[in-house]
Amino acid sequence: MAEDEPNNGAPGTQAGPYEGPRATDFTPEPDHSDDPGYITRTKFLSTVAIAGGGILTAAILVPVVGFAVTSPLQSEKWRWVDIGPASDFLQNAPPYPNAEPSTKIGEVNSLAVAGADPEADRRIYVMFGLLNPSAKPIPGANESTAAYNKRFAAWAAGLTAADMDLLPIWNRCAHLGCPVAYAPGSQGFICPCHGGAYDSRGLVIGGPPPRPLDRLDVKIVDQSKQYSADQIAKGQDRLTLQQAIATSSNPKVRVQVGKAYSISQEQQAFELHAPGEPVTGTLANLYPFT
Amino acid sequence: MTTKDIGPKNELQKGLDAAADFVDERSGVKTGGRWLLFRNIPAGTSWFQTLGFTAMALFGMQAITGIILAMYYKPDPNTAFGSIAHITNEVTWGWMVRGMHKWGASAMIVIVFLHMGRVFIWGAYKYPRELTWVTGAMLLLLTMFMGLTGYLLVWDQKAYWATVVAVNIFAAAPILGPYIGDILRAGPEFGPDTLSRFYSIHMLIIPGGIATFIGLHLYFIIRLGISEPPWAKRAMRAQKDEEDARRAAARNRKAAIPGSVSFPPAWVGDGQEVSR
């Protein structure tokens, strides 16, 4: 057998016991690569690079996204807007002596005004009409025309300024924001987009709107008198409708509209809501931040 | 016979080949091009599989015509409608480029939906192509949003009120809807900022998003290949084999304990002991 041939323990040969190093003799050096918690140089530098890149990216993105997003979310500023002399809006005011059913009780005016925010060109209808339109007498089934006319005249003669109301109604439909139009024939508002219908006070009488038309705060003031900002804040500059009707020939007596607000079908006031949002009922809870 | 006979004799051809080799050696463009274009496709691939490319070609047309329109369009409430009228009535071929952009937009919506319908009916969204479907769904949303933002730019009554309604639909979403509405219209009311914001979204943000997702969508298609039609013979045979195997397994279970269907017992292989 040659020297370089391995001894495979062939019969008749003696291999002898193995005396070389054995695996069990080694105690392996502790190696950090086995320890998942150990921070190697590579791991450290990767983390620093990712974190540093993240911080730099955020330093760019935060102001940029904030610039695009936060400005539109600021709440709207509002102010009192003068819409004209009271004589323009209080036409055909009570008393109504010798009124016939064809008499216009109050007068409907419509006009465009700049809204609370000068950027926002909001259009409103200013209604001067009955506080309770349903109080108007309707002819009975067997009632003669003469009898009805007599009953109507008696009812109209009893009307005072307290029965009237000056009501600015925003023309933004409460469904999805289309401009509603006043239909004189039906004495109500109709939306051209999806058929929302409202009565003369903006209450829903049909179609998809979830709440009535929004209204604006209104006041009649005599600008020949001076009021401090404190008195204005307390509402001491406001004239009652009776005072305003009595002095409406004075061009210094002006109508002003202010902050817009939403109402429920029961005419209870709420914070201004966007179109599509109900103010009462279960679905009102879907908009907790408005 | 010498080696001079091998290869192109035309000097121009030689030059072009050398230039192509120069670029290919440094960029791998020939390999990449083959990977991109010369793929195996399954039997039964038909004109229906060209709808996706059609949508992409329409996006390309929208991009090119849009870039040209942006040279004449002025995104300001006082000038927007006038500049559209100027493009349509006065600029040479402006009517045509604007028409291509307008009708191309409608065509893109139609083609994208046909493409989606094809993928749905063919069942091509199934494993392993789920992510292709997801990126495609993102492309659908971006395309629809492109339609919304582009519609306002004409700034006529129809565009204005249609967009008011659309944004109010966003704003009527629960909880975060009012914020989305305010961010979209840059405040509580439509105004000059709304128009320039929509213009920016329409021509910068969404095209970038669409290009990104088209890239991902194409990568998935090239990586995974076109799916077979569900009526392909090979696919149907594989399906039949699967079905047969399932039936055989069910038979075995029933044989092990007669009458047991709802609680099949564990069984060993085919139930035959290995012979020694």
Boltz contact constraints between the chains, C-beta under 6 A:
constraints:
  - contact:
      token1: [A, 69]
      token2: [B, 183]
      max_distance: 6.0
  - contact:
      token1: [A, 72]
      token2: [B, 182]
      max_distance: 6.0
  - contact:
      token1: [A, 72]
      token2: [B, 183]
      max_distance: 6.0
  - contact:
      token1: [A, 72]
      token2: [B, 186]
      max_distance: 6.0
  - contact:
      token1: [A, 72]
      token2: [B, 187]
      max_distance: 6.0
  - contact:
      token1: [A, 73]
      token2: [B, 182]
      max_distance: 6.0
  - contact:
      token1: [A, 76]
      token2: [B, 188]
      max_distance: 6.0
  - contact:
      token1: [A, 119]
      token2: [B, 191]
      max_distance: 6.0
  - contact:
      token1: [A, 120]
      token2: [B, 189]
      max_distance: 6.0
  - contact:
      token1: [A, 176]
      token2: [B, 165]
      max_distance: 6.0
  - contact:
      token1: [A, 176]
      token2: [B, 168]
      max_distance: 6.0
  - contact:
      token1: [A, 177]
      token2: [B, 164]
      max_distance: 6.0
  - contact:
      token1: [A, 177]
      token2: [B, 168]
      max_distance: 6.0
  - contact:
      token1: [A, 178]
      token2: [B, 161]
      max_distance: 6.0
  - contact:
      token1: [A, 274]
      token2: [B, 171]
      max_distance: 6.0
  - contact:
      token1: [A, 274]
      token2: [B, 178]
      max_distance: 6.0
  - contact:
      token1: [A, 275]
      token2: [B, 168]
      max_distance: 6.0
  - contact:
      token1: [A, 276]
      token2: [B, 168]
      max_distance: 6.0
  - contact:
      token1: [A, 276]
      token2: [B, 172]
      max_distance: 6.0
  - contact:
      token1: [A, 286]
      token2: [B, 174]
      max_distance: 6.0
  - contact:
      token1: [A, 290]
      token2: [B, 178]
      max_distance: 6.0
